[in-house]
């Protein structure tokens, strides 16, 4: 395993432990609210933007940020890591 892969695995293990501890302590984890988790990996920019804002009060932001630095897609610790942030609007305004 490469150093990068080991660092990624360690960061994910740390995140998992922090997530488990937070859930056991009845702390609210925004990405784990039933019915809302899909926004963090949505194809829709607006969904991911809302998810990123919802991360602000999360008690495990540091661990999520550490794990997210290795991820190519989705919202991690309030950061949208998706390669395409917003699709261009191809509609043209018609002025008269």
PEBEL-V254229 format. One record per residue. N is the residue number from 1. RES is the residue in one letter. NEAR is the number of other ideal C-beta (glycine too) atoms within 12 Angstrom. Layout:
n:N res:RES near:NEAR
n:N res:RES near:NEAR
This chain:
n:1 res:X near:9
n:2 res:X near:9
n:3 res:X near:10
n:4 res:X near:12
n:5 res:X near:12
n:6 res:X near:13
n:7 res:X near:17
n:8 res:X near:21
n:9 res:X near:18
n:10 res:X near:20
n:11 res:X near:27
n:12 res:X near:23
n:13 res:X near:17
n:14 res:X near:22
n:15 res:X near:31
n:16 res:X near:19
n:17 res:X near:18
n:18 res:X near:27
n:19 res:X near:26
n:20 res:X near:17
n:21 res:X near:17
n:22 res:X near:25
n:23 res:X near:18
n:24 res:X near:11
n:25 res:X near:13
n:26 res:X near:10
n:27 res:X near:19
n:28 res:X near:20
n:29 res:X near:30
n:30 res:X near:29
n:31 res:X near:35
n:32 res:X near:25
n:33 res:X near:19
n:34 res:X near:10
n:35 res:X near:8
n:36 res:X near:20
n:37 res:X near:18
n:38 res:X near:19
n:39 res:X near:28
n:40 res:X near:36
n:41 res:X near:22
n:42 res:X near:22
n:43 res:X near:17
n:44 res:X near:20
n:45 res:X near:21
n:46 res:X near:16
n:47 res:X near:23
n:48 res:X near:31
n:49 res:X near:21
n:50 res:X near:22
n:51 res:X near:34
n:52 res:X near:30
n:53 res:X near:19
n:54 res:X near:25
n:55 res:X near:33
n:56 res:X near:17
n:57 res:X near:16
n:58 res:X near:31
n:59 res:X near:22
n:60 res:X near:33
n:61 res:X near:28
n:62 res:X near:20
n:63 res:X near:27
n:64 res:X near:37
n:65 res:X near:23
n:66 res:X near:26
n:67 res:X near:29
n:68 res:X near:33
n:69 res:X near:21
n:70 res:X near:24
n:71 res:X near:24
n:72 res:X near:14
n:73 res:X near:19
n:74 res:X near:29
n:75 res:X near:37
n:76 res:X near:33
n:77 res:X near:32
n:78 res:X near:27
n:79 res:X near:26
n:80 res:X near:31
n:81 res:X near:25
n:82 res:X near:27
n:83 res:X near:14
n:84 res:X near:14
n:85 res:X near:17
n:86 res:X near:15
n:87 res:X near:13
n:88 res:X near:9
n:89 res:X near:8
n:90 res:X near:6
n:91 res:X near:7
n:92 res:X near:7
n:93 res:X near:7
n:94 res:X near:5
n:95 res:X near:4
n:96 res:X near:3
